[in-house]
């Protein structure tokens, strides 16, 4: 996963350089694989005003223009379709080294002198856009260095997110980690959303036929949008995180996915048959063409989003060509849902299709965050593409996943971590109950409590005991946090939220047996298959399967080795007997070669007095034994 430094600074104050931040995140458990600088070489690239555009005398598709940098004017040969007099664009003069490594030199192009280069965004390494020149704001003074116009330099962090920390699959989630460790304030995105369109209940009907696969589905509507390209700031952030910009609506969904960790999908509302959304399992053998143009065979394991007549998306993985946003789209139906992680993981593997959405759904998104992310995306679409938002966000919620209430030994955690650290990540602390563990606490923004507890506790532990004793103290804290689950009163809450146990297990890298020891739960009294969650079930099953396969392979290898050893010994013994045939009758040697006499028979034969009749019976007709 990729995240850029300047985007993180929108949500938390960072008072350290990128290398120090990378070290801090790695020590917190979020491994930073690489840090790539962006925009460090833009200081010699300046803003230039385009003057006197005229045809190139030797090439129909090229033009000549003058680039004014404020102090000097350069003649440039350029073929960009958006080359217009009066516009401002980035300019690199002779001797400037571009981010890709190319050095600009004065040259002749089709017989005309070109003393520099006007640049597109991809030539600057900022986005993949090569449709034309990068156009700068009109109020920029010619000659201004590009790195003082744009938010550069910047750095892109490539991080490895462990499966037990889905809250780290977003910019806000990583910013929350930084806030917890450094004690800085976390700034959650603020947005305005006013529903001025008709009630959404009059526009679309949502039916969930598979509540286990889709416990929560929220829908929103924007009518009268104007499709077009996204602004540079949005396209740059998507590009830095490895996502290609498409248009302002699709880009808004991808932006919110990166920001909040909640995948969203936009449908062309007029292409949704019957104004209905149905969440169901695919029919066995059903075929569906996804956005990448591939027609895929489906099984009953795959969860689908359908309209009144046909499938329109593979739930949590990829949308379909038949309902995609295109140039004629004016009304957008927006989906924000919570899909079962195991269902999405199976569907992704069966289809051989992994996406940014499935990556997050497989790990588990925040069920409480679906309407918040939906409203955030609707607000962003309106700011980028205009339109009116329907008055009500339609949300269907399965009771089993509506809330996350976790038994939590607040007193132990607060004693070790400190009240201020909990408050830094917006976890409310009720003074009336902290001295009476266990209590039930709910993070008010819906982030899973166990993840936040680990973050907050780790920050103070490092300060109190240093890195050497950190794991020991964390183990004590983990035991204190979850020890209350062992009581009979709390078993019901655990059963309703099995992911809590699996998260603790995965968090601490424990196997099932160690986990139950820490949790003080009697294995005989609990149905493991139902109570420790699908994640732990699959991990344990895979581990058992791998162990069984390894043992089987080991047994097969031992059997092959033993067989080869016995064959070798038999061949050795046979060779020794054959070498000694000069001492035995020819008939005996022939019998041994033909398999009529074994090794043991031969030695037995040698140890008894020779029997002429026996030797003769072993001889071929007409042969006489040699003496």
C-alpha positions as CSV (number, residue, x, y, z in Angstrom):
1,X,0.0,0.0,0.0
2,X,1.2,3.5,-0.8
3,X,0.5,6.8,1.1
4,X,2.1,10.2,0.6
5,X,3.6,12.4,3.3
6,X,1.8,15.6,2.5
7,X,-1.6,13.9,2.5
8,X,-0.9,12.6,6.0
9,X,-0.1,16.1,7.1
10,X,-3.7,17.1,6.3
11,X,-4.8,15.1,9.3
12,X,-2.0,15.2,11.8
13,X,0.9,17.6,12.5
14,X,4.2,15.8,11.6
15,X,7.3,17.4,13.1
16,X,9.9,15.0,11.7
17,X,11.5,14.3,8.4
18,X,10.2,11.4,6.2
19,X,13.0,9.0,7.2
20,X,12.3,9.6,10.9
21,X,8.6,9.1,10.3
22,X,9.3,5.8,8.4
23,X,11.3,4.6,11.5
24,X,8.5,5.6,13.8
25,X,5.9,3.7,11.8
26,X,8.0,0.7,11.5
27,X,8.6,0.6,15.3
28,X,4.8,0.9,15.7
29,X,4.3,-2.2,13.6
30,X,3.6,-0.7,10.2
31,X,6.6,-1.8,8.2
32,X,7.8,0.8,5.7
33,X,9.3,-0.9,2.7
34,X,10.5,2.2,0.8
35,X,10.3,6.0,0.8
36,X,10.3,7.6,-2.7
37,X,10.9,11.3,-3.1
38,X,8.7,13.3,-5.5
39,X,9.4,16.8,-6.8
40,X,12.9,17.2,-5.4
41,X,14.2,18.3,-8.9
42,X,11.5,20.7,-9.7
43,X,13.3,23.8,-8.4
44,X,14.9,24.6,-11.8
45,X,11.6,24.2,-13.7
46,X,9.7,27.5,-13.8
47,X,6.4,28.9,-14.8
48,X,6.4,30.4,-18.3
49,X,3.8,32.4,-20.2
50,X,3.1,31.2,-23.7
51,X,3.5,34.1,-26.3
52,X,3.2,34.3,-30.1
53,X,1.9,30.9,-31.1
54,X,2.5,30.3,-34.9
55,X,2.7,27.4,-37.3
56,X,5.8,25.4,-37.8
57,X,6.9,25.8,-41.4
58,X,8.1,22.3,-41.7
59,X,5.6,20.2,-39.7
60,X,1.8,20.4,-39.7
61,X,1.4,19.0,-36.2
62,X,4.0,21.2,-34.5
63,X,3.9,24.8,-33.6
64,X,6.4,27.5,-32.6
65,X,5.9,29.7,-29.6
66,X,7.8,32.0,-27.3
67,X,8.0,31.0,-23.6
68,X,8.4,34.1,-21.3
69,X,10.0,33.3,-18.0
70,X,10.0,36.9,-16.8
71,X,13.7,37.5,-17.3
72,X,14.1,35.9,-20.7
73,X,12.1,34.6,-23.7
74,X,12.8,31.3,-25.3
75,X,11.6,29.9,-28.7
76,X,10.1,26.5,-28.2
77,X,8.8,23.8,-30.7
78,X,5.7,22.2,-29.2
79,X,3.0,19.8,-30.4
80,X,0.6,20.0,-27.4
81,X,-3.1,20.3,-28.4
82,X,-3.7,22.9,-25.6
83,X,-0.9,25.2,-26.6
84,X,-2.6,28.7,-26.4
85,X,-1.3,32.2,-26.1
86,X,-1.6,33.7,-22.6
87,X,-1.5,30.4,-20.7
88,X,1.1,29.5,-18.1
89,X,2.9,26.2,-18.2
90,X,6.0,24.6,-16.7
91,X,9.1,25.3,-18.7
92,X,12.6,23.6,-18.6
93,X,15.4,25.5,-20.2
94,X,18.7,24.1,-21.5
95,X,20.7,22.1,-18.9
96,X,17.7,21.2,-16.7
97,X,17.5,17.6,-15.7
98,X,13.9,16.2,-15.7
99,X,12.6,13.8,-13.0
100,X,12.9,10.9,-15.5
101,X,16.6,11.6,-16.0
102,X,16.4,13.4,-19.4
103,X,18.5,16.5,-19.8
104,X,17.1,19.4,-21.8
105,X,19.3,20.7,-24.6
106,X,19.0,23.3,-27.3
107,X,18.2,21.5,-30.6
108,X,16.7,21.8,-34.0
109,X,13.4,20.2,-34.7
110,X,12.4,20.0,-38.4
111,X,14.8,22.8,-39.1
112,X,13.6,25.2,-36.3
113,X,15.5,26.0,-33.2
114,X,14.0,24.9,-29.9
115,X,15.6,26.3,-26.7
116,X,13.7,24.4,-24.1
117,X,10.6,22.4,-23.4
118,X,7.1,23.1,-22.2
119,X,6.0,20.1,-20.0
120,X,3.1,17.8,-19.4
121,X,2.3,16.3,-16.0
122,X,3.7,12.9,-16.8
123,X,7.0,14.4,-18.0
124,X,7.3,16.0,-14.5
125,X,6.6,12.6,-12.9
126,X,3.4,13.9,-11.2
127,X,0.6,12.0,-12.9
128,X,0.2,9.8,-15.9
129,X,-1.5,12.5,-18.0
130,X,0.0,13.3,-21.4
131,X,-3.0,14.8,-23.0
132,X,-1.5,18.2,-23.1
133,X,0.6,20.7,-21.2
134,X,0.2,21.1,-17.5
135,X,-1.7,24.4,-17.2
136,X,-0.8,26.6,-14.1
137,X,-3.1,29.2,-12.5
138,X,-3.2,32.6,-14.1
139,X,-2.1,34.5,-11.0
140,X,1.3,32.8,-11.0
141,X,4.2,35.1,-11.9
142,X,6.4,33.9,-14.8
143,X,9.7,32.6,-13.6
144,X,8.3,31.2,-10.3
145,X,10.0,27.9,-9.5
146,X,7.5,25.0,-9.8
147,X,8.3,23.6,-6.3
148,X,7.0,26.8,-4.7
149,X,3.8,26.7,-6.7
150,X,2.9,23.1,-6.1
151,X,3.0,21.2,-2.7
152,X,6.5,19.8,-3.2
153,X,8.7,18.2,-2.3
154,X,6.7,15.2,-1.2
155,X,7.5,11.5,-0.4
156,X,5.6,8.3,-1.1
157,X,5.7,5.6,1.6
158,X,5.3,1.9,0.5
159,X,4.0,0.1,3.6
160,X,3.1,-3.5,4.4
161,X,-0.2,-3.7,6.3
162,X,-0.7,-6.8,8.4
163,X,-4.1,-8.6,8.0
164,X,-5.1,-7.8,11.6
165,X,-4.9,-4.0,11.1
166,X,-7.6,-3.0,8.5
167,X,-7.6,0.5,10.0
168,X,-4.1,1.0,8.5
169,X,-5.4,0.6,4.9
170,X,-6.3,4.3,4.8
171,X,-4.6,7.7,5.1
172,X,-6.8,8.6,8.1
173,X,-5.9,5.3,9.8
174,X,-2.2,5.8,9.5
175,X,-2.6,9.4,10.6
176,X,-4.4,8.1,13.7
177,X,-1.4,5.9,14.4
178,X,1.0,8.8,14.1
179,X,-1.3,10.9,16.4
180,X,-1.4,8.2,19.0
181,X,2.4,7.6,19.1
182,X,3.4,11.3,18.9
183,X,0.6,12.8,21.1
184,X,-0.5,15.1,18.2
185,X,-4.1,15.9,17.5
186,X,-6.0,13.9,14.9
187,X,-8.0,16.1,12.4
188,X,-10.9,14.1,10.9
189,X,-12.0,15.4,7.4
190,X,-14.8,17.9,7.6
191,X,-17.4,18.3,4.8
192,X,-20.7,19.9,4.1
193,X,-23.6,17.9,2.6
194,X,-27.0,19.3,2.0
195,X,-29.7,17.0,0.4
196,X,-31.6,19.2,-2.1
197,X,-32.9,16.4,-4.4
198,X,-35.9,14.2,-4.0
199,X,-36.0,11.5,-1.3
200,X,-33.8,8.5,-2.3
201,X,-36.6,6.1,-1.3
202,X,-38.5,7.4,-4.3
203,X,-35.5,6.7,-6.6
204,X,-34.1,3.3,-5.7
205,X,-35.2,0.1,-3.9
206,X,-32.5,-2.0,-2.1
207,X,-33.1,-5.7,-1.3
208,X,-30.5,-7.8,0.5
209,X,-31.1,-11.5,-0.2
210,X,-27.9,-12.5,1.5
211,X,-27.6,-10.7,4.8
212,X,-24.7,-12.9,5.9
213,X,-22.6,-11.8,2.9
214,X,-23.8,-8.2,3.1
215,X,-24.9,-7.1,6.6
216,X,-25.0,-3.4,5.6
217,X,-25.7,-1.5,2.4
218,X,-25.9,2.2,2.0
219,X,-26.9,4.0,-1.2
220,X,-26.7,7.7,-2.2
221,X,-27.7,9.6,-5.3
222,X,-26.4,12.7,-7.2
223,X,-28.5,14.0,-10.1
224,X,-27.4,16.3,-12.8
225,X,-23.6,15.9,-12.6
226,X,-21.2,17.1,-15.3
227,X,-18.6,14.5,-16.0
228,X,-15.0,15.7,-16.7
229,X,-11.4,15.4,-15.6
230,X,-10.5,15.8,-11.9
231,X,-8.3,18.7,-10.7
232,X,-4.6,18.2,-10.5
233,X,-4.4,17.9,-6.7
234,X,-6.7,14.9,-6.8
235,X,-5.1,13.3,-9.8
236,X,-1.7,13.7,-8.2
237,X,-2.7,12.0,-5.0
238,X,-4.3,9.1,-6.8
239,X,-1.2,8.7,-9.0
240,X,1.2,8.8,-6.0
241,X,-0.8,6.0,-4.4
242,X,-0.8,3.9,-7.6
243,X,-4.3,4.6,-8.9
244,X,-5.0,5.9,-12.4
245,X,-7.3,8.9,-12.8
246,X,-10.4,8.3,-14.9
247,X,-13.0,11.1,-14.4
248,X,-14.2,13.3,-11.6
249,X,-16.9,10.8,-10.3
250,X,-14.8,7.6,-10.3
251,X,-11.8,9.5,-9.0
252,X,-13.9,10.8,-6.1
253,X,-14.8,7.2,-5.1
254,X,-11.1,6.1,-5.3
255,X,-10.0,9.2,-3.3
256,X,-12.4,8.4,-0.5
257,X,-11.3,4.8,-0.5
258,X,-7.7,5.8,0.0
259,X,-8.7,8.5,2.6
260,X,-11.1,6.5,4.8
261,X,-10.4,2.8,3.8
262,X,-14.0,2.3,2.7
263,X,-14.4,1.1,-0.9
264,X,-17.3,2.7,-2.9
265,X,-18.8,2.1,-6.3
266,X,-20.6,4.4,-8.7
267,X,-23.3,3.2,-11.0
268,X,-24.9,5.1,-13.9
269,X,-28.4,5.3,-12.4
270,X,-30.1,5.3,-15.8
271,X,-28.5,2.0,-16.7
272,X,-29.8,0.3,-13.4
273,X,-32.8,-1.6,-14.6
274,X,-36.0,-1.2,-12.6
275,X,-34.4,1.3,-10.2
276,X,-33.6,-1.7,-8.0
277,X,-30.4,-3.0,-6.2
278,X,-30.5,-6.7,-5.2
279,X,-27.6,-8.3,-3.3
280,X,-27.5,-12.0,-3.9
281,X,-25.3,-15.0,-4.6
282,X,-24.4,-15.8,-8.3
283,X,-26.1,-18.6,-10.0
284,X,-23.8,-21.6,-10.8
285,X,-22.3,-21.1,-14.2
286,X,-23.6,-17.5,-14.5
287,X,-21.3,-15.3,-16.7
288,X,-20.5,-11.6,-16.1
289,X,-18.3,-9.1,-17.8
290,X,-16.3,-6.9,-15.4
291,X,-14.9,-3.4,-16.0
292,X,-11.6,-4.8,-17.2
293,X,-13.4,-6.3,-20.2
294,X,-13.1,-9.9,-19.0
295,X,-16.1,-12.2,-19.1
296,X,-15.9,-14.4,-16.0
297,X,-17.7,-17.6,-15.1
298,X,-19.3,-17.4,-11.6
299,X,-20.1,-19.9,-8.9
300,X,-22.5,-19.9,-6.0
301,X,-19.6,-18.7,-3.8
302,X,-19.6,-15.2,-5.5
303,X,-21.6,-12.4,-4.1
304,X,-23.2,-10.2,-6.7
305,X,-24.9,-6.7,-6.9
306,X,-27.8,-6.9,-9.4
307,X,-30.4,-4.6,-10.7
308,X,-34.0,-5.6,-11.6
309,X,-32.8,-7.7,-14.5
310,X,-29.2,-8.7,-14.4
311,X,-25.9,-8.5,-12.4
312,X,-24.2,-5.1,-12.4
313,X,-21.1,-5.7,-10.2
314,X,-19.2,-8.4,-8.4
315,X,-19.7,-7.3,-4.8
316,X,-16.6,-5.9,-3.1
317,X,-14.4,-6.7,-6.0
318,X,-15.2,-5.0,-9.3
319,X,-18.1,-3.3,-11.2
320,X,-19.5,-4.3,-14.5
321,X,-19.3,-2.8,-18.0
322,X,-23.0,-2.7,-18.3
323,X,-23.5,0.0,-15.6
324,X,-20.2,1.9,-15.7
325,X,-19.9,5.7,-15.6
326,X,-19.4,7.0,-19.2
327,X,-19.5,10.3,-21.1
328,X,-23.3,10.4,-21.1
329,X,-23.8,9.9,-17.4
330,X,-25.8,12.5,-15.6
331,X,-27.2,10.7,-12.6
332,X,-25.0,8.6,-10.3
333,X,-26.1,5.9,-7.8
334,X,-23.4,5.5,-5.2
335,X,-22.8,2.3,-3.1
336,X,-21.1,2.1,0.3
337,X,-21.4,-1.3,1.9
338,X,-20.0,-3.7,4.4
339,X,-19.3,-7.1,2.9
340,X,-18.3,-10.2,4.8
341,X,-14.5,-10.6,4.6
342,X,-14.5,-14.4,4.1
343,X,-17.1,-14.1,1.3
344,X,-15.0,-11.5,-0.5
345,X,-11.8,-13.4,0.0
346,X,-13.3,-16.6,-1.5
347,X,-14.8,-14.7,-4.4
348,X,-11.6,-12.9,-5.2
349,X,-9.6,-16.1,-5.2
350,X,-12.1,-18.1,-7.3
351,X,-12.1,-15.3,-9.9
352,X,-8.4,-14.7,-9.7
353,X,-9.2,-11.0,-9.3
354,X,-7.6,-8.8,-6.7
355,X,-8.5,-5.1,-6.5
356,X,-8.0,-2.1,-4.1
357,X,-11.6,-2.8,-2.9
358,X,-11.2,-6.5,-2.3
359,X,-7.8,-5.8,-0.5
360,X,-9.7,-3.8,2.1
361,X,-13.0,-5.9,2.3
362,X,-10.9,-9.1,2.8
363,X,-9.3,-7.5,5.9
364,X,-12.6,-6.0,7.2
365,X,-13.8,-2.4,6.8
366,X,-15.5,-0.5,9.6
367,X,-19.3,-1.3,9.4
368,X,-20.0,2.0,11.2
369,X,-18.1,4.0,8.6
370,X,-20.2,3.1,5.6
371,X,-22.6,6.0,5.8
372,X,-19.9,8.5,6.8
373,X,-17.7,7.6,3.8
374,X,-20.8,7.7,1.6
375,X,-21.6,11.2,2.6
376,X,-18.0,12.3,2.3
377,X,-17.9,10.9,-1.3
378,X,-21.3,12.5,-2.2
379,X,-20.0,15.9,-0.9
380,X,-16.7,15.5,-3.0
381,X,-18.6,14.6,-6.2
382,X,-20.9,17.7,-5.9
383,X,-17.8,19.9,-5.4
384,X,-16.1,18.4,-8.5
385,X,-19.0,17.6,-10.8
386,X,-22.0,19.6,-9.5
387,X,-25.5,18.1,-9.2
388,X,-28.0,17.6,-6.4
389,X,-27.9,15.1,-3.6
390,X,-30.9,13.0,-2.7
391,X,-32.4,14.1,0.6
392,X,-31.9,10.8,2.5
393,X,-29.1,8.2,2.5
394,X,-30.7,4.8,2.2
395,X,-29.1,2.3,4.7
396,X,-30.1,-1.3,5.4
397,X,-28.4,-2.8,8.4
398,X,-28.3,-6.4,9.7
399,X,-28.7,-6.3,13.5
400,X,-25.7,-8.7,14.0
401,X,-23.3,-6.1,12.5
402,X,-24.9,-2.9,13.5
403,X,-22.7,-2.1,16.5
404,X,-19.4,-3.2,17.8
405,X,-19.4,-3.5,21.7
406,X,-16.3,-5.0,23.1
407,X,-15.6,-6.1,26.7
408,X,-12.6,-4.0,27.7
409,X,-10.7,-3.8,31.0
410,X,-10.4,0.0,30.9
411,X,-8.8,0.3,34.3
412,X,-5.7,-1.7,33.3
413,X,-5.2,0.0,30.0
414,X,-5.6,3.5,31.4
415,X,-3.3,2.7,34.3
416,X,-0.5,1.7,31.8
417,X,-1.3,4.1,28.9
418,X,-2.6,7.2,30.6
419,X,-5.9,8.9,30.1
420,X,-4.4,11.6,27.7
421,X,-3.3,9.0,25.2
422,X,-6.8,7.5,25.0
423,X,-8.3,11.0,24.5
424,X,-5.7,11.7,21.8
425,X,-7.4,9.1,19.5
426,X,-10.9,10.2,20.4
427,X,-11.7,7.3,22.7
428,X,-14.1,8.5,25.4
429,X,-13.4,7.5,29.0
430,X,-16.2,7.3,31.5
431,X,-14.7,8.0,35.0
432,X,-17.6,6.2,36.7
433,X,-16.8,2.8,35.2
434,X,-13.0,2.7,34.9
435,X,-12.6,1.3,38.4
436,X,-15.1,-1.5,37.8
437,X,-13.7,-3.8,35.1
438,X,-14.9,-5.2,32.9
439,X,-16.7,-2.4,31.0
440,X,-18.1,-2.1,27.5
441,X,-16.5,0.7,25.6
442,X,-17.2,1.8,22.0
443,X,-15.0,4.0,20.0
444,X,-17.2,6.8,18.9
445,X,-16.1,6.9,15.3
446,X,-16.5,3.2,14.8
447,X,-12.9,2.1,14.7
448,X,-12.4,-1.4,16.2
449,X,-11.4,-0.9,19.8
450,X,-8.7,-3.5,20.0
451,X,-6.8,-1.7,17.3
452,X,-7.0,1.6,19.1
453,X,-6.1,0.0,22.4
454,X,-2.9,-1.4,21.0
455,X,-2.0,2.0,19.5
456,X,-2.6,4.0,22.6
457,X,-0.9,1.5,25.0
458,X,2.2,1.1,22.8
459,X,2.9,4.8,22.8
460,X,3.3,5.1,26.5
461,X,4.9,1.8,27.0
462,X,7.8,2.7,24.8
463,X,8.3,5.9,26.9
464,X,8.0,4.0,30.2
465,X,10.0,0.9,29.7
466,X,11.8,1.3,26.4
467,X,11.9,-1.1,23.5
468,X,13.5,-4.0,25.4
469,X,10.6,-4.5,27.8
470,X,7.9,-3.5,25.4
471,X,6.7,-6.9,24.3
472,X,6.5,-8.1,27.9
473,X,4.3,-5.2,29.0
474,X,2.2,-5.5,25.9
475,X,1.5,-9.1,26.8
476,X,0.3,-8.0,30.2
477,X,-1.8,-5.3,28.7
478,X,-3.3,-7.7,26.2
479,X,-4.2,-10.1,29.0
480,X,-5.7,-7.3,31.0
481,X,-7.7,-6.0,28.1
482,X,-9.3,-9.3,27.2
483,X,-9.3,-11.3,30.5
484,X,-12.9,-10.3,31.2
485,X,-14.1,-12.4,28.2
486,X,-13.6,-15.5,30.2
487,X,-16.5,-14.6,32.5
488,X,-19.9,-16.2,31.7
489,X,-21.6,-12.8,31.6
490,X,-19.5,-11.7,28.6
491,X,-19.6,-14.8,26.5
492,X,-22.8,-13.6,24.7
493,X,-21.0,-10.4,23.7
494,X,-18.0,-12.4,22.4
495,X,-20.3,-14.7,20.4
496,X,-21.9,-11.7,18.8
497,X,-18.5,-10.3,17.9
498,X,-16.2,-13.3,17.2
499,X,-13.8,-11.1,15.2
500,X,-12.7,-9.6,18.5
501,X,-11.0,-12.8,19.6
502,X,-9.4,-13.4,16.2
503,X,-8.1,-9.9,16.1
504,X,-6.4,-10.3,19.5
505,X,-5.0,-13.6,18.3
506,X,-3.7,-12.3,15.0
507,X,-2.4,-9.1,16.7
508,X,-0.2,-11.0,19.1
509,X,0.8,-13.7,16.6
510,X,-0.5,-16.5,18.8
511,X,-1.8,-19.9,17.9
512,X,-5.2,-21.0,19.1
513,X,-4.0,-22.9,22.2
514,X,-2.0,-19.9,23.5
515,X,-4.8,-17.6,22.8
516,X,-7.2,-19.6,24.9
517,X,-4.7,-19.7,27.7
518,X,-4.5,-15.9,27.7
519,X,-8.2,-15.5,27.4
520,X,-8.8,-18.0,30.3
521,X,-11.5,-19.8,28.3
522,X,-12.2,-23.5,28.8
523,X,-11.9,-25.1,25.4
524,X,-14.3,-27.9,26.4
525,X,-17.1,-25.4,27.0
526,X,-16.8,-23.5,23.7
527,X,-17.5,-24.5,20.2
528,X,-14.3,-23.2,18.6
529,X,-15.8,-23.4,15.1
530,X,-18.5,-20.8,16.0
531,X,-16.8,-18.6,18.5
532,X,-13.3,-17.6,17.5
533,X,-14.2,-16.1,14.2
534,X,-13.7,-16.9,10.5
535,X,-10.3,-15.5,10.4
536,X,-8.9,-17.8,13.1
537,X,-10.8,-20.7,11.7
538,X,-9.3,-20.3,8.3
539,X,-5.8,-19.7,9.6
540,X,-6.0,-22.7,11.9
541,X,-7.4,-24.9,9.1
542,X,-4.7,-23.8,6.7
543,X,-2.0,-24.4,9.3
544,X,-3.4,-27.9,10.0
545,X,-3.6,-28.6,6.3
546,X,0.0,-27.5,5.7
547,X,1.3,-29.6,8.6
548,X,-0.6,-32.6,7.3
549,X,0.8,-32.1,3.8
550,X,4.3,-31.6,5.2
551,X,4.1,-34.8,7.2
552,X,2.7,-36.7,4.2
553,X,5.5,-35.4,2.0
554,X,8.0,-36.4,4.7
555,X,6.6,-40.0,4.9
556,X,6.7,-40.3,1.1
557,X,10.2,-39.1,1.0
558,X,11.3,-41.6,3.7
559,X,9.5,-44.4,1.9
560,X,11.3,-43.6,-1.4
561,X,14.6,-43.3,0.4
562,X,14.1,-46.7,2.1
563,X,13.1,-48.3,-1.1
564,X,16.1,-47.0,-2.9
565,X,18.4,-48.1,-0.1
566,X,16.9,-51.7,-0.1
567,X,17.3,-51.9,-3.9
568,X,20.9,-50.7,-3.6
569,X,21.7,-53.4,-1.0
570,X,20.0,-56.1,-3.1
571,X,22.0,-55.1,-6.2
572,X,25.2,-55.1,-4.1
573,X,24.4,-58.6,-2.8
574,X,23.5,-59.9,-6.2
575,X,26.8,-58.6,-7.6
576,X,28.8,-60.3,-4.9
577,X,27.2,-63.6,-5.6
578,X,27.7,-63.3,-9.4
579,X,31.4,-62.4,-8.8
580,X,31.7,-65.6,-6.8
581,X,30.1,-67.9,-9.5
582,X,33.5,-69.3,-10.4
583,X,33.3,-71.2,-7.1
584,X,29.8,-72.6,-7.7
585,X,28.3,-74.8,-10.3
586,X,27.3,-73.0,-13.5
587,X,23.8,-74.3,-13.1
588,X,23.5,-72.5,-9.7
589,X,24.7,-69.2,-11.3
590,X,22.3,-69.5,-14.1
591,X,19.4,-70.2,-11.6
592,X,20.4,-67.2,-9.6
593,X,20.5,-64.9,-12.7
594,X,17.1,-66.1,-13.9
595,X,15.5,-65.4,-10.5
596,X,14.9,-69.1,-9.7
597,X,17.2,-68.9,-6.7
598,X,17.3,-66.2,-4.2
599,X,20.3,-64.9,-2.1
600,X,19.3,-66.9,1.0
601,X,18.8,-70.1,-1.0
602,X,22.3,-69.7,-2.5
603,X,24.0,-69.4,0.9
604,X,21.9,-72.3,2.2
605,X,23.0,-74.3,-0.8
606,X,26.7,-73.6,-0.1
607,X,26.4,-74.7,3.5
608,X,25.2,-78.2,2.9
609,X,26.8,-81.1,1.1
610,X,26.4,-80.9,-2.6
611,X,23.5,-83.0,-4.0
612,X,24.2,-84.1,-7.5
613,X,20.5,-84.6,-8.3
614,X,19.7,-81.1,-7.0
615,X,22.5,-79.5,-9.1
616,X,21.3,-81.4,-12.1
617,X,17.8,-80.2,-11.7
618,X,19.0,-76.7,-11.8
619,X,21.0,-77.2,-14.9
620,X,19.7,-76.5,-18.4
621,X,19.2,-79.6,-20.6
622,X,22.5,-80.7,-22.1
623,X,24.6,-78.7,-19.6
624,X,27.1,-80.3,-17.3
625,X,28.3,-78.6,-14.1
626,X,31.9,-77.6,-14.1
627,X,34.2,-78.8,-11.3
